Amino acid sequence: MEIKQFGPSGMLQNFVDYIWVVESELLKEEEREDIIMPLGHINLIFNYGSDYKLIEREREILIPDTAIIGQIKSARHVRYGSKLEQIGISLKPAGLISFFHIPGTSIADRIIDAKEVDLTLHKVYHQIEKLNGIDKKVDKIYEYLKAKMIIDKNSRRISEMTDYIESNYEDLNINEMAEFFRLSISALERFFKKSVGLTPKTYGNIIKFRKNIENEDRRKHMQNYYYDQSHLIKNAKKFSGKTANELEHVNSELTLQHILNSNGVNDCC
């Protein structure tokens, strides 16, 4: 069982990171636990398999079949049912604004029914269900997003700001970022937090950790990229639910396995 990725083309690349697809007819009991990591994305998930649930303080919370996961700040635990069949759209922060015209702060740290954001998502969910073949389903989603896309001043600005952080995550300096965008620090942080749902610093920390674990060499020497061991331990536990050493021995969590062993994005569209 593996997660397959399909990257966007054209202008969609500014607003979508990728579409991911995972299918399994029968999950063993030990394969049903998973960890959702903060990666700087907003995830739109279409679930066609068994019910799955968010696990919080030993409580099980049913996740809607058409769900949106806003920006999260720490790892979340989920439990799948026996059949896993999902399609997910990993939106960049600017994508939420461009496609659905809402600020990131309105859904940050929340998992909500997609109808709270846009009723047409339920229609697309059922249209995709009737299609045969992954390529047709992915094409349908990108067709839908292209029709929804509106590029305005705010979506452009957030795309520029998140690109800046992606390029400077190693030594991100908020003062220098504010100067680059000709804003005061308070104006930058206020605009970014409202639009993305995270502060620039938190977003930068998430991107840095993501880059570190996606790259095998950096992952093996992560202590070199943090001030001290305690800082590394804190970030690893917060963002992945595991210590840095435990990340080298992930056996069951599907999402973590994919991030640690990703070979890139499939060509599509």
C-alpha positions as CSV (number, residue, x, y, z in Angstrom):
1,M,0.0,0.0,0.0
2,E,1.3,3.4,-0.9
3,I,0.3,7.0,-1.4
4,K,0.5,8.2,-5.0
5,Q,1.0,11.9,-5.8
6,F,0.0,13.9,-8.9
7,G,1.3,17.4,-9.4
8,P,-0.5,20.3,-10.9
9,S,0.5,22.2,-14.1
10,G,0.4,25.9,-15.2
11,M,-1.0,28.5,-12.8
12,L,-2.3,25.8,-10.4
13,Q,1.3,25.2,-9.3
14,N,1.0,28.4,-7.3
15,F,-2.0,27.2,-5.4
16,V,-1.8,23.4,-5.2
17,D,1.1,21.3,-4.0
18,Y,-0.2,18.0,-5.2
19,I,-3.2,15.6,-5.2
20,W,-2.6,12.3,-3.3
21,V,-4.4,9.0,-3.7
22,V,-4.4,6.0,-1.4
23,E,-6.3,2.7,-1.8
24,S,-6.4,-0.5,0.2
25,E,-9.2,-3.1,0.3
26,L,-8.3,-4.5,3.6
27,L,-6.2,-2.9,6.3
28,K,-4.8,-5.1,9.0
29,E,-5.5,-3.9,12.6
30,E,-1.9,-2.8,13.0
31,E,-2.0,-0.7,9.8
32,R,-4.9,1.5,10.8
33,E,-3.1,4.0,13.1
34,D,-1.7,7.0,11.3
35,I,-0.2,10.4,12.1
36,I,-1.2,13.6,10.2
37,M,1.8,16.0,10.3
38,P,1.7,19.8,9.9
39,L,3.3,20.3,6.5
40,G,2.1,23.9,5.7
41,H,-0.8,22.6,3.7
42,I,-4.6,22.8,3.9
43,N,-5.9,19.3,3.0
44,L,-9.2,18.7,1.3
45,I,-10.0,15.0,1.7
46,F,-12.6,12.8,-0.1
47,N,-13.1,9.6,1.7
48,Y,-14.7,6.7,-0.1
49,G,-13.7,3.9,2.2
50,S,-14.6,3.0,5.8
51,D,-15.3,5.7,8.4
52,Y,-12.1,7.1,10.0
53,K,-11.6,9.0,13.1
54,L,-9.5,11.6,14.8
55,I,-8.1,10.4,18.1
56,E,-7.9,13.1,20.8
57,R,-7.3,12.4,24.5
58,E,-8.5,8.8,23.9
59,R,-11.7,10.1,22.3
60,E,-12.7,9.1,18.8
61,I,-14.2,11.9,16.6
62,L,-15.7,10.9,13.3
63,I,-14.2,12.8,10.3
64,P,-16.7,13.7,7.6
65,D,-16.3,11.9,4.2
66,T,-15.7,15.3,2.6
67,A,-13.4,17.1,5.0
68,I,-11.1,20.1,5.1
69,I,-8.1,20.0,7.5
70,G,-6.9,23.6,8.1
71,Q,-3.4,24.5,9.1
72,I,-2.4,22.4,12.1
73,K,0.4,23.3,14.5
74,S,1.1,19.8,15.8
75,A,0.8,16.1,14.9
76,R,-2.7,14.6,14.9
77,H,-3.5,10.9,15.4
78,V,-6.2,9.2,13.2
79,R,-7.5,5.7,13.0
80,Y,-8.7,4.2,9.7
81,G,-11.4,1.5,9.2
82,S,-10.8,-1.8,7.4
83,K,-11.1,-0.2,3.9
84,L,-9.0,2.8,3.0
85,E,-9.8,4.7,-0.2
86,Q,-9.1,8.4,-0.1
87,I,-8.2,11.3,-2.5
88,G,-6.7,14.4,-1.0
89,I,-5.8,17.8,-2.4
90,S,-2.9,19.5,-0.6
91,L,-3.5,23.2,-1.1
92,K,-0.9,25.8,-0.6
93,P,-2.0,28.7,1.7
94,A,-2.8,30.9,-1.3
95,G,-5.0,28.1,-2.7
96,L,-7.5,28.4,0.1
97,I,-7.9,32.1,-0.8
98,S,-7.9,31.6,-4.5
99,F,-10.4,28.7,-4.7
100,F,-12.6,29.3,-1.7
101,H,-12.1,33.0,-0.8
102,I,-11.7,32.5,2.9
103,P,-8.7,33.3,5.2
104,G,-6.7,30.5,6.7
105,T,-7.4,31.7,10.2
106,S,-11.1,30.7,9.8
107,I,-10.3,27.0,9.7
108,A,-6.8,26.8,11.4
109,D,-6.4,23.9,13.7
110,R,-9.8,22.5,12.7
111,I,-11.2,19.6,10.8
112,I,-14.5,20.5,9.3
113,D,-17.2,19.3,6.9
114,A,-16.3,20.7,3.4
115,K,-19.9,22.1,3.0
116,E,-19.0,24.7,5.6
117,V,-16.5,26.1,3.1
118,D,-18.2,25.4,-0.3
119,L,-21.3,23.3,-1.1
120,T,-20.0,22.4,-4.5
121,L,-17.4,20.2,-3.0
122,H,-20.0,17.6,-2.1
123,K,-21.1,17.6,-5.8
124,V,-17.5,17.0,-6.9
125,Y,-17.2,14.2,-4.3
126,H,-20.1,12.3,-5.9
127,Q,-19.0,13.0,-9.5
128,I,-15.5,11.6,-8.7
129,E,-17.1,8.5,-7.1
130,K,-18.7,7.6,-10.4
131,L,-15.5,7.8,-12.4
132,N,-13.2,4.8,-13.2
133,G,-9.5,5.2,-13.0
134,I,-7.3,7.4,-10.9
135,D,-6.2,9.7,-13.9
136,K,-9.8,10.6,-14.6
137,K,-10.5,11.4,-11.0
138,V,-7.4,13.6,-10.7
139,D,-8.2,15.3,-14.0
140,K,-11.7,16.0,-12.7
141,I,-10.4,17.6,-9.6
142,Y,-7.9,19.9,-11.4
143,E,-10.7,20.8,-13.9
144,Y,-12.8,21.9,-10.9
145,L,-10.0,23.9,-9.3
146,K,-9.2,25.7,-12.5
147,A,-12.8,26.8,-12.9
148,K,-12.8,28.0,-9.2
149,M,-9.4,29.8,-9.4
150,I,-9.5,33.6,-8.9
151,I,-6.1,35.3,-8.6
152,D,-6.3,38.5,-6.7
153,K,-4.0,40.8,-4.8
154,N,-4.2,38.8,-1.5
155,S,-3.6,35.3,-3.1
156,R,-0.6,36.7,-5.0
157,R,0.8,38.3,-1.9
158,I,0.5,35.1,0.2
159,S,2.0,33.1,-2.6
160,E,5.0,35.4,-2.6
161,M,5.3,35.3,1.2
162,T,5.1,31.5,1.5
163,D,7.6,31.2,-1.4
164,Y,9.9,33.6,0.5
165,I,9.7,31.4,3.6
166,E,10.3,28.2,1.5
167,S,13.5,29.8,0.2
168,N,14.7,31.1,3.5
169,Y,13.4,28.6,6.1
170,E,16.9,27.7,7.2
171,D,17.7,31.1,8.7
172,L,14.3,32.8,8.5
173,N,14.5,36.4,9.9
174,I,11.1,38.1,10.4
175,N,12.7,41.5,10.4
176,E,14.3,40.9,7.0
177,M,11.1,39.4,5.7
178,A,9.2,42.5,6.7
179,E,11.7,44.8,5.0
180,F,11.6,42.6,1.9
181,F,7.8,43.1,1.6
182,R,8.0,46.7,2.7
183,L,5.8,46.2,5.8
184,S,6.2,46.7,9.5
185,I,6.7,43.5,11.5
186,S,3.3,43.9,13.1
187,A,1.6,44.4,9.7
188,L,3.4,41.4,8.2
189,E,2.5,39.1,11.1
190,R,-1.1,40.3,11.2
191,F,-1.7,39.8,7.4
192,F,0.2,36.5,7.3
193,K,-1.6,35.1,10.4
194,K,-5.0,36.0,9.1
195,S,-4.4,34.7,5.6
196,V,-2.4,31.5,6.4
197,G,-3.7,30.7,9.9
198,L,-0.2,30.5,11.3
199,T,2.5,33.2,12.2
200,P,5.4,33.4,9.7
201,K,7.7,32.0,12.4
202,T,5.5,28.9,13.0
203,Y,5.0,28.3,9.3
204,G,8.8,28.6,8.9
205,N,9.4,26.1,11.6
206,I,7.0,23.6,10.0
207,I,8.6,24.0,6.6
208,K,12.1,23.6,8.1
209,F,11.1,20.3,9.8
210,R,9.3,19.1,6.7
211,K,12.4,19.8,4.5
212,N,14.6,18.1,7.1
213,I,12.7,14.8,7.2
214,E,11.9,14.6,3.5
215,N,15.7,14.6,2.7
216,E,17.3,11.4,4.0
217,D,20.7,12.9,4.5
218,R,19.4,15.9,6.4
219,R,17.1,13.6,8.4
220,K,20.1,11.5,9.6
221,H,21.9,14.7,10.7
222,M,19.0,16.8,12.0
223,Q,20.9,17.8,15.1
224,N,23.1,19.9,12.8
225,Y,20.1,22.1,11.8
226,Y,18.9,23.0,15.3
227,Y,20.4,25.0,18.1
228,D,20.6,22.1,20.5
229,Q,19.3,18.6,21.1
230,S,16.4,19.8,23.3
231,H,15.2,22.1,20.5
232,L,15.3,19.2,18.0
233,I,13.5,16.8,20.4
234,K,10.8,19.4,21.0
235,N,10.2,20.0,17.3
236,A,10.3,16.4,16.3
237,K,7.7,15.4,19.0
238,K,5.5,18.4,18.2
239,F,5.4,18.0,14.4
240,S,5.7,14.2,14.0
241,G,4.6,12.8,17.3
242,K,7.9,10.9,17.5
243,T,11.5,11.6,18.4
244,A,14.1,12.1,15.7
245,N,15.5,8.5,16.4
246,E,12.0,7.0,16.1
247,L,11.6,8.6,12.7
248,E,14.2,6.2,11.4
249,H,12.1,3.2,12.4
250,V,8.6,4.0,11.2
251,N,6.8,0.7,10.3
252,S,3.1,1.3,10.3
253,E,2.0,4.9,9.9
254,L,1.1,5.3,6.3
255,T,1.6,9.1,6.0
256,L,4.9,9.2,7.8
257,Q,6.2,6.3,5.7
258,H,5.2,8.3,2.6
259,I,6.9,11.5,3.7
260,L,10.1,9.6,4.7
261,N,10.3,7.5,1.5
262,S,8.8,9.8,-1.1
263,N,10.3,9.6,-4.5
264,G,8.7,12.7,-5.9
265,V,5.4,13.6,-7.6
266,N,4.0,11.6,-10.5
267,D,3.4,13.3,-13.8
268,C,-0.2,14.2,-14.4
269,C,-2.4,16.6,-16.2
